[in-house]
């Protein structure tokens, strides 16, 4: 049996949507709020908040909030790199850095997220490796559902906790 690399993982899913649309699903406020977040605020280097459909740029910062979590649960980070096409990399707090790639494989459009630089301690292993991998698996499934069927699987009701989708 292969030893687990607790410092990184990769989650992939095929999505029947254009690479352009799937890139925008990460790199615009409208896109990322449609399947992942309750609130996304992308801010340019000059402090200007990007418009709903305006793509992020390298060096932008973000503020992210999720359905099912109180307003005090906020993630702040930086867009480390992006290419306005198929590559999106961002810092993810103490959980490391994430790289999203959109590409074709055997005629299918694949969305892949790699989370790396996860601390190799008990918190890193359980909270960020196992916890984030579980979360990304769910949210990539929701991305596929939203873009292929128009159905958002997230629970958006406050006060209902301990669900798979929050």
N, C-alpha and C positions, 0 to 999 in steps of 0.2 A: 504494500500500500504506500502511495506517495505521501510524504510529509506535507502538512498544510503550511503554506506560506501566509502567516498571519498579517504580513505587512501589505498585502494587496489581494485584490480579487477582480474578476471580470464577469459581468452579466451582459448577455446579448439576447436580442429578440428580433424576429422578422416582423416588419410592419408594411402593409400594403398601402403605402403613401409615397409621395415623391420625396427624394432626398432634400429638396429645397424646403418643403413643408416641415419635414422632420428636424432640419437644422433650426428653422424658425421656432419650433416647439421648445427649444432650449434658449435661444438667443434673443427672444423678444418677450416683453412682459405679457402680451396677449397669449403667446404660445405657451409659455411655462405655467401660466395661471389656468390654462384650459385642462391640464391633466395632473399637475404636481402641487402647485402652491395656491394658497388663499390670497397671498399678496406677494408680489415681486416688485421691487423698486431697483431699477438699474440706474446708476448715476455715473455720468461722464466725469473725466478728470477735472473739469472746471466746476463741478458741483451741480450741473444741470441734470435734472431727472429726465431720462429718455422717455420719449412718447411710447404709447402702448405697442405700436408695431415697428418701432425703430430698433434695428439690431444693435447689440452691444458691440463694444470695441475693446481690444486689449487694454488693460489698465483700468477699465470701469470697475466700480464696486457695486455690491448688491446688498439688499436687505430682503430676507425671505421669511415668510410666516406660513404656517400650515393650518388647514382645517383640523378641528379637534384638539388643538393646542391653544393655551391662553396666549394673550398678546405678549407676555413676558418671554415666551419661547421664540426667539428670533435668531437667525443665523446671518452673520455678516461675513462677507468675503470679497474676493477680488477675481476678476476675469483675468487669468494668467496668459491666455492665448486664444485666438479664434481666427477663422479665415473666411467667414461669411458664406460658407459652402458646406463643409462636412466635418469640421474639427472645432471643438469647444472645450476649453480646459479652465477649471476654476478651483480655487482653494475652498476647503470644506471644514474650516475650523480645526479643532483638535483631531478630527477624524482623518486628516490628510488632504490629498488633492485628488480631483476627479478629472478624467479625460473622456469626452464623448466623441465617438466617431460614427459617421453615417456612411455606409458603403454598400456596394452590390456584391453578393456572393451567390453564385449559381442562379442568377436571375432574380434573386430576392433582395429587397432593401433591408439591411441590417442596421439596428441601432445598438451600439455597444458602449457600455460605461466601464471604465477601469478606475477603481479607487485604489490609491497607493499612498505610501508614506504613512501608513497606519502605525501608531506606536505599538511596539511589541511587548506590551505588558498586559496584565489581566484585564484592565479596562479597555485597552485597544482591542484585545481578542474578542471580548464578549459584547461590549457596547458598540464598537465601530466595525469590526470585521463581521461578526454574526448579525448584529443589529442593522447595520447599513446594507449588508448584502440582502437581508430579508426585505428591507424597505425598498431598495432599488428593484428587486424582483417584482414586488407588488406594483410600484409606480410605473415600471416599464410595461407591465401588463395593462395598466390603466391607459398609458400612452397608446398602446395598440387598440384598445377598446374605443377610445375617443376618436382616433383617426380612421379606424376602419368601420365602426358601427355607430359612432355618434353617442355612445353611452359612457357617461362618467361614473365610475364605480366608487368614488370617494363618498364617505359620510360627511355631510356638511352641517349636521345638527350639533350645536354646542351642548355639552353636558353628557353626551354618550361617549364614554371612554372605553379603553381596553378592547378596541376593535382591530381587526386585521388591517383595515384601511386607514388608520390614523397613526 
